[in-house]
Amino acid sequence: MSNYEFTVSVRTQYLPEQSDPERTNFVFTYSITIKNTGKIAAQLISRHWTITDANNHIEEVRGLGVVGHQPLLQPGEQFEYTSGAALQTQQGSMVGEYFCVAEDGHQFEVKIPEFVLSLPRTLH
């Protein structure tokens, strides 16, 4: 186990009530759980996302913290938040990283594995 390690898990959901397919606007939420699986307390300082839709339109998003927070996580602690993304296609993906600083001043990146935003498949 590393001194500096966060694990990230993601759940996604399509929001039909906020989407407008006729105007090619598809809205999704993603709920992320960040857990400090390292040995040293660390704070999430900023984020960087690359959002790609099915037309290969790429949007880069950078900012401080997540949903207005810069959580400081002790070993074993976790932080969960939900945010959203709007795409011009029915499917896309997101990938990114968090930039963190440990209590001892060490800076490290946490890779967020790529996940898919997609309309649920319906059977008729």
BALUM-740732 format. One line per 2 residues: number of its first residue (from 1); their letters; for each residue x, y, z of N, C-alpha, C. Coordinates in nm, 2 decimals, always signed. Layout:
NUM = a = X:Y:Z:X:Y:Z:X:Y:Z; ...
***
This chain:
1 = ms = +0.08:-0.12:+0.00:+0.00:+0.00:+0.00:+0.09:+0.12:+0.00; +0.06:+0.22:-0.09:+0.13:+0.34:-0.10:+0.09:+0.44:+0.01
3 = ny = +0.18:+0.53:+0.05:+0.14:+0.63:+0.14:+0.04:+0.73:+0.08; +0.04:+0.74:-0.05:-0.04:+0.84:-0.12:-0.13:+0.77:-0.22
5 = ef = -0.25:+0.74:-0.18:-0.33:+0.66:-0.27:-0.48:+0.69:-0.24; -0.55:+0.73:-0.34:-0.70:+0.74:-0.33:-0.76:+0.64:-0.43
7 = tv = -0.87:+0.58:-0.40:-0.94:+0.50:-0.50:-1.07:+0.57:-0.53; -1.11:+0.56:-0.66:-1.23:+0.63:-0.71:-1.33:+0.53:-0.77
9 = sv = -1.45:+0.55:-0.73:-1.56:+0.47:-0.79:-1.67:+0.56:-0.84; -1.73:+0.52:-0.95:-1.83:+0.61:-1.02:-1.96:+0.54:-1.05
11 = rt = -2.07:+0.60:-1.03:-2.20:+0.56:-1.08:-2.26:+0.67:-1.16; -2.32:+0.63:-1.28:-2.38:+0.73:-1.37:-2.53:+0.71:-1.38
13 = qy = -2.60:+0.82:-1.42:-2.74:+0.81:-1.45:-2.78:+0.91:-1.55; -2.87:+0.87:-1.64:-2.92:+0.96:-1.74:-3.05:+1.03:-1.68
15 = lp = -3.06:+1.16:-1.71:-3.17:+1.23:-1.66:-3.27:+1.27:-1.77; -3.37:+1.19:-1.81:-3.46:+1.22:-1.92:-3.54:+1.35:-1.89
17 = eq = -3.57:+1.38:-1.77:-3.65:+1.50:-1.74:-3.58:+1.63:-1.76; -3.44:+1.62:-1.76:-3.37:+1.74:-1.79:-3.31:+1.75:-1.93
19 = sd = -3.33:+1.64:-2.00:-3.27:+1.63:-2.14:-3.38:+1.67:-2.24; -3.33:+1.71:-2.36:-3.41:+1.75:-2.47:-3.35:+1.69:-2.60
21 = pe = -3.39:+1.56:-2.63:-3.33:+1.49:-2.74:-3.35:+1.57:-2.87; -3.46:+1.64:-2.89:-3.49:+1.71:-3.01:-3.39:+1.82:-3.03
23 = rt = -3.33:+1.87:-2.92:-3.23:+1.98:-2.93:-3.09:+1.93:-2.91; -3.08:+1.80:-2.92:-2.95:+1.72:-2.90:-2.89:+1.77:-2.77
25 = nf = -2.97:+1.76:-2.66:-2.91:+1.79:-2.53:-2.95:+1.67:-2.44; -2.84:+1.60:-2.39:-2.86:+1.48:-2.31:-2.78:+1.51:-2.18
27 = vf = -2.86:+1.50:-2.07:-2.80:+1.54:-1.94:-2.78:+1.41:-1.85; -2.66:+1.40:-1.79:-2.63:+1.29:-1.71:-2.58:+1.34:-1.57
29 = ty = -2.59:+1.25:-1.47:-2.52:+1.28:-1.35:-2.42:+1.17:-1.33; -2.32:+1.20:-1.25:-2.22:+1.10:-1.20:-2.20:+1.12:-1.06
31 = si = -2.20:+1.01:-0.98:-2.18:+1.01:-0.84:-2.04:+0.95:-0.82; -1.96:+1.02:-0.75:-1.82:+0.97:-0.73:-1.79:+0.95:-0.58
33 = ti = -1.73:+0.84:-0.55:-1.68:+0.81:-0.42:-1.53:+0.81:-0.42; -1.47:+0.90:-0.34:-1.32:+0.91:-0.33:-1.28:+0.86:-0.19
35 = kn = -1.20:+0.76:-0.19:-1.16:+0.70:-0.06:-1.00:+0.71:-0.05; -0.96:+0.75:+0.07:-0.82:+0.76:+0.10:-0.77:+0.62:+0.14
37 = tg = -0.71:+0.54:+0.05:-0.66:+0.41:+0.07:-0.51:+0.41:+0.10; -0.46:+0.53:+0.12:-0.32:+0.54:+0.15:-0.29:+0.54:+0.30
39 = ki = -0.17:+0.58:+0.34:-0.13:+0.58:+0.48:-0.13:+0.72:+0.54; -0.14:+0.82:+0.46:-0.13:+0.96:+0.51:-0.25:+1.04:+0.47
41 = aa = -0.30:+1.13:+0.56:-0.41:+1.22:+0.53:-0.37:+1.31:+0.41; -0.47:+1.33:+0.32:-0.44:+1.42:+0.20:-0.57:+1.49:+0.17
43 = ql = -0.55:+1.61:+0.10:-0.66:+1.69:+0.06:-0.67:+1.70:-0.09; -0.79:+1.69:-0.14:-0.82:+1.70:-0.29:-0.82:+1.85:-0.31
45 = is = -0.73:+1.90:-0.40:-0.72:+2.04:-0.43:-0.79:+2.09:-0.55; -0.77:+2.01:-0.66:-0.84:+2.05:-0.79:-0.86:+1.93:-0.87
47 = rh = -0.94:+1.95:-0.98:-0.98:+1.84:-1.07:-0.95:+1.88:-1.22; -0.94:+1.78:-1.30:-0.93:+1.80:-1.45:-1.01:+1.69:-1.51
49 = wt = -1.10:+1.73:-1.60:-1.19:+1.63:-1.67:-1.17:+1.65:-1.82; -1.17:+1.54:-1.90:-1.18:+1.54:-2.04:-1.31:+1.47:-2.07
51 = it = -1.41:+1.54:-2.13:-1.54:+1.49:-2.16:-1.55:+1.48:-2.32; -1.58:+1.36:-2.36:-1.58:+1.33:-2.51:-1.72:+1.28:-2.55
53 = da = -1.79:+1.34:-2.65:-1.92:+1.29:-2.69:-1.89:+1.19:-2.81; -2.00:+1.14:-2.86:-2.00:+1.04:-2.97:-1.95:+1.10:-3.10
55 = nn = -1.95:+1.23:-3.11:-1.90:+1.30:-3.23:-1.75:+1.34:-3.22; -1.69:+1.29:-3.11:-1.55:+1.32:-3.08:-1.53:+1.47:-3.04
57 = hi = -1.64:+1.54:-3.00:-1.63:+1.67:-2.95:-1.57:+1.66:-2.81; -1.46:+1.73:-2.78:-1.39:+1.72:-2.65:-1.41:+1.85:-2.58
59 = ee = -1.44:+1.83:-2.45:-1.45:+1.95:-2.36:-1.35:+1.92:-2.24; -1.27:+2.02:-2.21:-1.18:+2.01:-2.10:-1.24:+2.10:-1.98
61 = vr = -1.24:+2.04:-1.86:-1.29:+2.11:-1.75:-1.19:+2.11:-1.64; -1.15:+2.22:-1.59:-1.05:+2.23:-1.48:-1.11:+2.32:-1.37
63 = gl = -1.08:+2.29:-1.24:-1.13:+2.38:-1.14:-1.08:+2.33:-1.00; -1.10:+2.42:-0.91:-1.06:+2.39:-0.77:-1.17:+2.30:-0.71
65 = gv = -1.12:+2.20:-0.63:-1.21:+2.11:-0.55:-1.31:+2.04:-0.64; -1.41:+1.99:-0.57:-1.52:+1.92:-0.63:-1.65:+1.97:-0.56
67 = vg = -1.75:+2.01:-0.64:-1.88:+2.07:-0.59:-1.86:+2.16:-0.47; -1.76:+2.25:-0.49:-1.74:+2.35:-0.38:-1.66:+2.31:-0.26
69 = hq = -1.61:+2.19:-0.26:-1.54:+2.13:-0.15:-1.39:+2.09:-0.19; -1.30:+2.10:-0.09:-1.17:+2.05:-0.11:-1.15:+1.96:+0.01
71 = pl = -1.21:+1.84:+0.00:-1.21:+1.75:+0.12:-1.07:+1.70:+0.16; -1.05:+1.71:+0.30:-0.93:+1.65:+0.36:-0.97:+1.51:+0.41
73 = lq = -0.90:+1.41:+0.36:-0.94:+1.27:+0.39:-0.83:+1.20:+0.47; -0.87:+1.16:+0.59:-0.78:+1.08:+0.67:-0.77:+0.94:+0.61
75 = pg = -0.67:+0.86:+0.64:-0.66:+0.72:+0.59:-0.79:+0.65:+0.62; -0.86:+0.59:+0.52:-0.98:+0.51:+0.54:-1.11:+0.60:+0.52
77 = eq = -1.09:+0.73:+0.53:-1.21:+0.81:+0.51:-1.25:+0.82:+0.36; -1.38:+0.85:+0.33:-1.42:+0.87:+0.20:-1.51:+1.00:+0.19
79 = fe = -1.52:+1.05:+0.06:-1.60:+1.16:+0.03:-1.68:+1.13:-0.09; -1.81:+1.15:-0.09:-1.90:+1.13:-0.21:-1.96:+1.25:-0.25
81 = yt = -1.97:+1.27:-0.38:-2.04:+1.38:-0.44:-2.11:+1.35:-0.57; -2.20:+1.43:-0.61:-2.27:+1.41:-0.74:-2.26:+1.54:-0.82
83 = sg = -2.23:+1.52:-0.95:-2.22:+1.64:-1.04:-2.29:+1.59:-1.17; -2.28:+1.68:-1.27:-2.34:+1.64:-1.39:-2.27:+1.69:-1.52
85 = aa = -2.31:+1.64:-1.63:-2.26:+1.68:-1.76:-2.37:+1.67:-1.86; -2.36:+1.76:-1.96:-2.46:+1.76:-2.07:-2.38:+1.74:-2.20
87 = lq = -2.43:+1.64:-2.28:-2.37:+1.61:-2.40:-2.46:+1.64:-2.52; -2.41:+1.65:-2.64:-2.49:+1.67:-2.76:-2.52:+1.54:-2.82
89 = tq = -2.47:+1.43:-2.77:-2.50:+1.30:-2.82:-2.55:+1.21:-2.71; -2.61:+1.09:-2.75:-2.67:+1.00:-2.65:-2.57:+0.92:-2.57
91 = qg = -2.44:+0.93:-2.61:-2.34:+0.86:-2.54:-2.21:+0.94:-2.54; -2.13:+0.93:-2.44:-2.00:+0.99:-2.43:-1.92:+0.93:-2.32
93 = sm = -1.81:+0.99:-2.29:-1.72:+0.93:-2.18:-1.65:+1.05:-2.11; -1.61:+1.02:-1.99:-1.53:+1.11:-1.91:-1.41:+1.04:-1.85
95 = vg = -1.30:+1.11:-1.84:-1.18:+1.06:-1.78:-1.11:+1.18:-1.72; -1.03:+1.16:-1.61:-0.97:+1.28:-1.55:-0.87:+1.24:-1.44
97 = ey = -0.84:+1.35:-1.36:-0.76:+1.33:-1.25:-0.78:+1.43:-1.14; -0.76:+1.39:-1.02:-0.76:+1.49:-0.91:-0.62:+1.52:-0.87
99 = fc = -0.59:+1.64:-0.83:-0.46:+1.68:-0.78:-0.47:+1.70:-0.63; -0.39:+1.63:-0.56:-0.40:+1.62:-0.41:-0.27:+1.66:-0.35
101 = va = -0.28:+1.70:-0.22:-0.16:+1.73:-0.14:-0.18:+1.66:-0.01; -0.07:+1.58:+0.03:-0.08:+1.51:+0.16:-0.03:+1.60:+0.27
103 = ed = -0.06:+1.56:+0.39:-0.03:+1.64:+0.51:+0.12:+1.67:+0.52; +0.20:+1.58:+0.46:+0.35:+1.61:+0.47:+0.40:+1.69:+0.35
105 = gh = +0.30:+1.75:+0.27:+0.34:+1.84:+0.16:+0.36:+1.77:+0.03; +0.36:+1.63:+0.03:+0.38:+1.56:-0.10:+0.26:+1.58:-0.19
107 = qf = +0.28:+1.62:-0.32:+0.18:+1.63:-0.41:+0.17:+1.51:-0.50; +0.04:+1.47:-0.53:+0.02:+1.35:-0.62:-0.11:+1.37:-0.69
109 = ev = -0.11:+1.29:-0.80:-0.23:+1.28:-0.89:-0.31:+1.15:-0.87; -0.44:+1.16:-0.87:-0.52:+1.04:-0.86:-0.59:+1.03:-1.00
111 = ki = -0.56:+0.93:-1.07:-0.63:+0.91:-1.20:-0.77:+0.86:-1.18; -0.86:+0.92:-1.26:-1.00:+0.88:-1.25:-1.02:+0.79:-1.38
113 = pe = -1.05:+0.66:-1.36:-1.07:+0.58:-1.48:-1.18:+0.62:-1.57; -1.17:+0.60:-1.70:-1.27:+0.65:-1.79:-1.40:+0.57:-1.76
115 = fv = -1.51:+0.65:-1.77:-1.64:+0.59:-1.75:-1.73:+0.65:-1.86; -1.84:+0.57:-1.89:-1.93:+0.60:-2.01:-2.05:+0.66:-1.95
117 = ls = -2.10:+0.77:-2.03:-2.23:+0.83:-2.01:-2.31:+0.78:-2.12; -2.42:+0.71:-2.09:-2.50:+0.65:-2.20:-2.65:+0.64:-2.16
119 = lp = -2.74:+0.66:-2.26:-2.88:+0.63:-2.24:-2.90:+0.49:-2.20; -2.99:+0.46:-2.11:-3.02:+0.32:-2.08:-3.08:+0.25:-2.20
121 = rt = -3.05:+0.13:-2.23:-3.10:+0.05:-2.34:-3.24:+0.00:-2.30; -3.34:+0.03:-2.38:-3.47:-0.02:-2.34:-3.51:-0.13:-2.44
123 = lh = -3.58:-0.23:-2.39:-3.63:-0.35:-2.47:-3.77:-0.33:-2.50; -3.81:-0.36:-2.62:-3.95:-0.34:-2.66:-4.01:-0.47:-2.69
***
